[in-house]
Amino acid sequence: MKIDKKILIDYLYITIGTFFLGFSIIVFWQPHNLVTGGISGLAIIIYDYTGRAGFPIPIWLTNLVFNLPLFLIGFKVMPKEYFVRSIYSYLVLTLSLYVLRVVRDIPSDILMSAVFGGVIAGIGISFVLRARATTGGSTLIAAILNRWMFPHVSTAKILFFVDSGIIIIGLLTFGPIAAMYAIVAVFVSTKVTDAAIEGLSFSKGAFIISQESDAIADSITKDLNRGVTELPSRGRYSRQDQTMLLCVVPAKEIVNLKQLVYAIDTKAFVIVTDVREVLGEGFKAGEDVL
């Protein structure tokens, strides 16, 4: 039986991503009691409480036990393929938390732990999400609550309240300093995840309005070797129909584009905007996302 190469790559992404996330939790966040929400944050709280009582419950065990009923319930919420991949992700994360428990925390202050832990966790989470999976935890809780209890509230809002509740418990347990640095870790990991999934801003988009649109379009095609799209537009004040040009170029070429435009028409109106990701000829191939 032939195995789909893309599926193997997806599961490799999940494996790497969950180990990155597990590394951040064990090496950076747990030693400084950074409760970043989710089951992992709850596990850090439980580990501290039970440790003070003399029988610390390891983080991997809390992750395994607390997520299991969520996935049993979530079977009815999640699409089959997504559910299978997420079960794999949850089990591998549990394994990573178990294996990495023997790794000594890297000497660092709480700020460096929050930042670098956030970066590594963000990369790991992006790998998992790119492979169309989840590690469970508060994301799955939010999906279940949205399905059966709060259908009129978005999953994102429910997720925010669930994670906020866990962070508040962390605040009451470890104090405001640890809670504030935990929020820094969440912010960093979220930004890194978004950047890794949506792409960094390495391209620029330019909207060009000019009476010399034909000459500008020809020059862009010839001199920059870039495609141009003509968009029909109408001036609200002048009531005149005109052609607006749309051109996307790598960030390093945007200066050349503006110089080219204004060499032809010094009165041209140009809007430059960041482009998070570009697929197609001259940029990343569309097949790369399939």
C-alpha positions as CSV (number, residue, x, y, z in Angstrom):
1,M,0.0,0.0,0.0
2,K,1.4,3.4,-1.1
3,I,1.7,5.9,1.8
4,D,1.0,9.5,0.9
5,K,4.2,11.5,1.3
6,K,2.2,14.6,2.4
7,I,0.6,12.8,5.2
8,L,4.0,11.6,6.5
9,I,5.3,15.2,6.3
10,D,2.3,16.4,8.3
11,Y,2.9,13.8,11.0
12,L,6.6,14.8,11.1
13,Y,5.5,18.4,11.6
14,I,3.2,17.3,14.4
15,T,6.0,15.3,16.1
16,I,8.6,18.1,15.9
17,G,6.0,20.8,16.9
18,T,4.8,18.9,20.0
19,F,8.4,18.3,21.1
20,F,9.1,22.0,20.7
21,L,6.1,22.9,22.8
22,G,7.0,20.3,25.4
23,F,10.6,21.7,25.5
24,S,9.2,25.2,26.3
25,I,6.9,23.9,29.0
26,I,9.5,21.8,30.8
27,V,12.7,23.8,30.3
28,F,11.5,27.4,30.3
29,W,8.0,27.8,31.8
30,Q,7.6,25.2,34.6
31,P,10.9,26.2,36.4
32,H,9.6,29.8,36.7
33,N,5.9,28.9,37.3
34,L,4.7,30.6,34.1
35,V,1.1,29.6,33.7
36,T,0.3,30.4,30.1
37,G,-3.2,28.9,30.1
38,G,-4.4,25.5,28.7
39,I,-3.9,22.1,30.3
40,S,-0.2,22.7,30.5
41,G,-0.7,25.8,32.7
42,L,-3.1,23.9,34.9
43,A,-0.5,21.0,35.1
44,I,2.1,23.5,36.3
45,I,-0.2,24.7,39.1
46,I,-1.1,21.1,40.1
47,Y,2.6,20.1,40.1
48,D,3.4,23.0,42.5
49,Y,0.5,22.2,44.9
50,T,1.2,18.5,45.0
51,G,4.9,19.1,45.3
52,R,4.4,21.2,48.4
53,A,2.3,18.3,49.8
54,G,5.2,15.9,49.2
55,F,3.9,13.9,46.2
56,P,4.4,16.0,43.0
57,I,2.2,15.0,40.1
58,P,4.2,15.2,36.9
59,I,3.1,17.5,34.2
60,W,3.0,14.7,31.6
61,L,0.5,12.7,33.7
62,T,-1.8,15.7,34.2
63,N,-1.7,16.3,30.4
64,L,-2.6,12.7,29.8
65,V,-5.4,12.4,32.3
66,F,-7.1,15.8,31.8
67,N,-7.0,15.6,28.0
68,L,-8.4,12.1,27.6
69,P,-12.0,12.8,28.6
70,L,-11.9,15.9,26.4
71,F,-11.0,13.9,23.4
72,L,-13.6,11.3,24.2
73,I,-16.2,14.1,24.2
74,G,-14.5,15.9,21.3
75,F,-14.9,12.8,19.0
76,K,-18.4,14.2,18.2
77,V,-17.1,17.7,17.6
78,M,-14.1,17.2,15.4
79,P,-13.8,16.0,11.8
80,K,-12.4,12.4,11.7
81,E,-9.1,13.3,10.1
82,Y,-8.6,16.3,12.4
83,F,-9.5,14.1,15.4
84,V,-7.0,11.4,14.5
85,R,-4.2,13.9,13.9
86,S,-5.0,15.6,17.2
87,I,-5.0,12.4,19.2
88,Y,-1.6,11.7,17.8
89,S,-0.4,15.2,18.7
90,Y,-1.8,14.9,22.2
91,L,-0.1,11.6,22.8
92,V,3.3,12.8,21.4
93,L,3.1,15.9,23.5
94,T,2.5,13.7,26.6
95,L,5.5,11.6,25.5
96,S,7.6,14.7,25.1
97,L,6.7,16.0,28.5
98,Y,7.6,12.6,30.0
99,V,10.9,12.3,28.1
100,L,12.0,15.9,28.7
101,R,11.3,15.9,32.4
102,V,14.9,14.6,32.9
103,V,16.3,17.7,31.1
104,R,17.6,20.3,33.5
105,D,16.2,23.7,33.0
106,I,18.6,26.1,31.1
107,P,19.9,28.7,33.5
108,S,18.1,31.9,32.6
109,D,16.1,34.7,34.3
110,I,12.3,34.8,34.1
111,L,12.2,37.3,31.3
112,M,14.4,35.2,29.0
113,S,12.4,32.1,29.9
114,A,9.2,33.9,28.9
115,V,10.6,35.2,25.6
116,F,12.5,32.2,24.4
117,G,9.9,29.8,25.7
118,G,7.3,31.8,23.8
119,V,9.4,31.7,20.6
120,I,10.0,28.0,20.7
121,A,6.4,27.2,21.7
122,G,5.1,29.5,18.9
123,I,7.2,27.6,16.3
124,G,6.0,24.3,17.7
125,I,2.3,25.3,17.7
126,S,2.6,26.6,14.1
127,F,4.0,23.2,13.0
128,V,1.0,21.5,14.6
129,L,-1.5,23.9,13.2
130,R,0.0,23.7,9.7
131,A,-0.5,19.9,9.9
132,R,-4.2,20.5,10.6
133,A,-4.1,19.2,14.2
134,T,-4.3,20.5,17.8
135,T,-2.7,19.4,21.0
136,G,-6.1,19.5,22.8
137,G,-6.4,21.4,26.1
138,S,-8.2,24.7,26.2
139,T,-8.7,24.7,22.4
140,L,-10.7,21.5,22.7
141,I,-12.6,22.7,25.8
142,A,-13.6,25.9,23.9
143,A,-14.8,23.8,20.9
144,I,-16.9,21.5,23.2
145,L,-18.4,24.5,25.1
146,N,-19.2,26.2,21.8
147,R,-20.9,23.1,20.4
148,W,-23.1,22.2,23.4
149,M,-23.4,25.1,25.8
150,F,-22.6,28.4,24.1
151,P,-23.4,28.1,20.4
152,H,-23.9,31.8,20.0
153,V,-20.5,32.7,21.4
154,S,-17.4,32.3,19.1
155,T,-14.9,29.6,19.9
156,A,-12.2,32.3,20.0
157,K,-14.0,34.2,22.8
158,I,-14.6,31.0,24.8
159,L,-10.9,30.1,24.4
160,F,-10.0,33.5,25.7
161,F,-12.1,33.1,28.8
162,V,-10.9,29.6,29.5
163,D,-7.2,30.5,29.2
164,S,-7.8,33.7,31.2
165,G,-9.4,31.7,34.0
166,I,-6.4,29.4,34.2
167,I,-4.0,32.4,34.1
168,I,-6.0,34.0,37.0
169,I,-5.5,30.8,39.0
170,G,-1.8,31.0,38.3
171,L,-1.9,34.6,39.5
172,L,-3.5,33.6,42.8
173,T,-1.0,30.7,43.1
174,F,2.3,32.3,42.1
175,G,1.7,36.0,42.4
176,P,1.5,38.9,40.0
177,I,5.1,38.8,38.8
178,A,4.9,35.3,37.4
179,A,1.5,36.1,36.0
180,M,2.8,39.1,34.1
181,Y,5.7,37.2,32.6
182,A,3.3,34.4,31.7
183,I,1.3,37.0,29.7
184,V,4.5,38.0,28.0
185,A,5.1,34.4,27.0
186,V,1.6,34.1,25.6
187,F,2.0,37.3,23.6
188,V,5.3,36.2,22.1
189,S,4.1,32.6,21.3
190,T,1.0,34.0,19.7
191,K,2.9,36.5,17.5
192,V,5.4,33.8,16.5
193,T,2.7,31.4,15.7
194,D,0.9,34.0,13.5
195,A,4.1,34.9,11.7
196,A,5.0,31.3,11.0
197,I,1.5,30.4,9.7
198,E,0.7,33.5,7.7
199,G,4.2,34.3,6.6
200,L,6.5,37.2,7.5
201,S,6.1,40.5,5.7
202,F,8.7,40.0,3.0
203,S,6.5,41.4,0.2
204,K,4.8,44.7,-0.6
205,G,1.7,45.4,-2.5
206,A,1.3,48.7,-4.4
207,F,-2.0,50.3,-5.6
208,I,-1.2,52.9,-8.3
209,I,-3.6,55.4,-9.6
210,S,-2.3,57.5,-12.5
211,Q,-3.3,59.0,-15.8
212,E,-0.3,57.2,-17.2
213,S,-1.3,53.8,-16.1
214,D,-0.6,52.1,-19.4
215,A,3.0,53.4,-19.5
216,I,3.6,52.5,-15.9
217,A,2.2,49.0,-16.4
218,D,4.4,48.4,-19.4
219,S,7.5,49.7,-17.5
220,I,6.8,47.4,-14.5
221,T,6.4,44.4,-16.8
222,K,9.5,45.2,-18.8
223,D,11.9,46.7,-16.3
224,L,11.0,44.9,-13.1
225,N,9.7,41.7,-14.7
226,R,6.7,41.7,-12.5
227,G,3.0,41.2,-13.2
228,V,0.5,43.9,-13.0
229,T,-3.3,43.7,-12.5
230,E,-5.6,46.4,-13.9
231,L,-8.6,47.3,-11.7
232,P,-11.4,49.5,-12.9
233,S,-12.0,52.4,-10.5
234,R,-13.9,55.7,-10.4
235,G,-12.9,58.9,-8.6
236,R,-15.6,59.9,-6.1
237,Y,-14.8,63.6,-6.4
238,S,-13.9,63.8,-10.1
239,R,-16.5,61.3,-11.2
240,Q,-13.9,60.0,-13.8
241,D,-13.4,56.4,-14.7
242,Q,-9.8,55.3,-14.5
243,T,-7.5,52.3,-14.2
244,M,-5.9,51.4,-10.9
245,L,-2.9,49.1,-11.0
246,L,-2.1,46.4,-8.4
247,C,1.4,45.1,-8.2
248,V,3.1,42.8,-5.6
249,V,6.9,42.8,-5.4
250,P,9.5,41.6,-2.9
251,A,10.1,44.2,-0.2
252,K,13.6,44.9,-1.6
253,E,12.1,46.0,-4.9
254,I,9.5,48.5,-3.6
255,V,11.9,51.4,-3.8
256,N,12.6,50.6,-7.5
257,L,8.9,50.4,-8.1
258,K,8.2,53.8,-6.6
259,Q,11.1,55.4,-8.6
260,L,9.8,53.8,-11.8
261,V,6.2,55.2,-11.2
262,Y,7.3,58.7,-10.4
263,A,9.8,58.8,-13.2
264,I,6.7,58.5,-15.5
265,D,4.1,60.5,-13.5
266,T,5.1,62.7,-10.6
267,K,1.4,63.2,-9.7
268,A,0.7,59.4,-9.4
269,F,-1.1,58.3,-6.2
270,V,0.6,55.2,-4.7
271,I,-0.6,53.1,-1.8
272,V,2.0,50.7,-0.4
273,T,0.9,47.9,2.0
274,D,2.5,44.9,3.7
275,V,1.6,41.5,2.2
276,R,1.8,38.6,4.6
277,E,2.0,35.8,2.0
278,V,2.1,35.5,-1.7
279,L,1.4,32.4,-3.7
280,G,1.8,32.1,-7.4
281,E,4.3,32.6,-10.2
282,G,7.4,34.6,-9.1
283,F,6.7,33.8,-5.4
284,K,5.9,30.6,-3.4
285,A,4.4,27.8,-5.4
286,G,0.7,27.1,-4.7
287,E,1.5,23.4,-4.4
288,D,3.5,24.1,-1.3
289,V,0.3,24.6,0.7
290,L,-1.5,21.4,-0.5
